[in-house]
């Protein structure tokens, strides 16, 4: 049951990010089907990664039973699945907050919170990349 809940939270966060991103683009008159398609594929990839982490967790638990070391493999699988879950959920929450702050300027207080939570998102020159990783920045600079 915990795996279904984790997967549903990730899918729900991804859908929320897509919806708020669409509203943000609509309000700023900058709807772009290529960007929406790319964002949708990224969300699908996040869901696949979460499902793979869950599969790894289940596989490690079964492997632990087979080799008579269930505690160690269960711990390794749980840490992996929870780490992926936490990273994706926090990343989506930051993105939703960014979209909300752009939609509703009165929510500018969120900008400070976003800056504290954000791990990736700015290039070396300080340009905003709308949540893309610094790897994307290097690719754009080339």
C-alpha positions in Angstrom: 0.0 0.0 0.0 2.9 2.4 0.8 4.1 2.0 -2.8 0.7 3.0 -4.3 0.6 6.0 -2.0 4.1 7.1 -3.0 3.3 6.8 -6.7 0.0 8.6 -6.3 1.7 11.5 -4.5 4.3 11.8 -7.2 1.7 11.7 -10.0 -0.5 14.2 -8.1 2.4 16.6 -7.6 3.4 16.3 -11.3 -0.2 17.0 -12.4 -0.4 19.9 -10.0 2.8 21.3 -11.5 1.5 20.9 -15.0 -1.8 22.6 -14.2 -0.2 25.6 -12.4 2.4 25.9 -15.2 -0.4 26.0 -17.8 -2.3 28.7 -15.8 0.9 30.7 -15.5 1.6 30.5 -19.2 -2.0 31.3 -20.0 -2.0 34.4 -17.8 1.2 35.6 -19.3 0.1 34.9 -22.8 3.1 32.6 -23.4 1.5 29.2 -24.1 4.0 27.1 -26.0 3.0 23.6 -27.0 6.6 22.5 -27.4 7.4 23.5 -23.8 4.2 21.9 -22.5 5.1 18.7 -24.3 8.6 18.7 -22.9 7.2 19.4 -19.4 4.7 16.5 -19.8 7.5 14.1 -20.8 9.6 15.2 -17.8 6.7 14.4 -15.5 6.2 11.1 -17.2 10.0 10.4 -16.7 9.7 11.3 -13.0 6.8 8.8 -12.6 8.9 6.1 -14.4 11.9 6.8 -12.1 9.6 6.6 -9.0 8.2 3.3 -10.3 11.7 2.0 -10.9 12.8 3.0 -7.3 9.7 1.2 -6.0 10.6 -1.9 -8.1 14.2 -1.8 -6.8 12.8 -1.6 -3.2 10.6 -4.7 -3.8 13.4 -6.6 -5.5 15.9 -5.9 -2.8 13.4 -7.0 -0.1 12.9 -10.3 -2.0 16.7 -10.7 -2.5 17.2 -10.1 1.2 14.8 -13.0 2.0 16.6 -15.2 -0.4 20.1 -14.5 1.0 18.8 -14.4 4.6 19.7 -10.7 5.1 16.3 -9.1 5.0 17.1 -6.1 7.3 20.0 -4.9 5.3 18.3 -5.1 1.9 15.1 -3.7 3.2 16.9 -0.7 4.6 18.8 -0.2 1.3 15.6 -0.4 -0.8 13.6 1.8 1.5 16.3 4.5 1.6 16.5 4.5 -2.2 12.7 4.6 -2.7 12.2 7.2 -0.1 15.1 9.3 -1.3 13.7 9.4 -4.9 10.2 10.1 -3.5 11.4 13.0 -1.4 13.5 14.5 -4.1 10.8 14.4 -6.7 8.1 15.6 -4.3 10.3 18.6 -3.1 11.2 19.4 -6.7 7.5 19.5 -7.7 6.5 21.5 -4.6 9.1 24.2 -5.4 7.9 24.3 -9.0 4.3 24.7 -7.9 5.3 27.5 -5.5 7.2 29.2 -8.3 4.2 29.0 -10.6 1.9 30.2 -7.9 4.1 33.2 -7.1 4.1 34.1 -10.8 0.3 33.8 -11.1 -0.4 35.7 -7.9 2.0 38.6 -7.4 0.7 39.1 -3.8 2.3 35.8 -2.9 5.8 37.4 -3.3 6.6 36.2 0.2 6.9 32.7 -1.4 9.8 33.8 -3.4 12.1 33.9 -0.3 10.9 30.4 0.6 11.5 29.2 -3.0 15.0 30.5 -3.0 15.8 28.6 0.2 14.3 25.3 -1.1 15.7 25.5 -4.6 18.8 23.4 -5.1 19.0 23.8 -8.9 17.6 26.5 -11.1 20.2 29.2 -11.8 23.1 29.2 -14.2 26.6 30.4 -13.3 25.7 33.8 -14.6 22.6 34.0 -12.4 20.0 33.6 -15.2 16.8 31.9 -14.3 16.1 28.6 -16.1 12.5 28.0 -14.8 13.7 25.1 -12.6 16.0 23.4 -15.1 19.1 21.9 -13.7 22.6 23.5 -14.1 23.3 20.8 -16.7 20.7 22.5 -18.9 22.5 25.8 -18.4 25.8 24.3 -19.6 24.0 23.0 -22.7 22.4 26.4 -23.4 25.7 28.2 -23.0 27.5 25.9 -25.6 
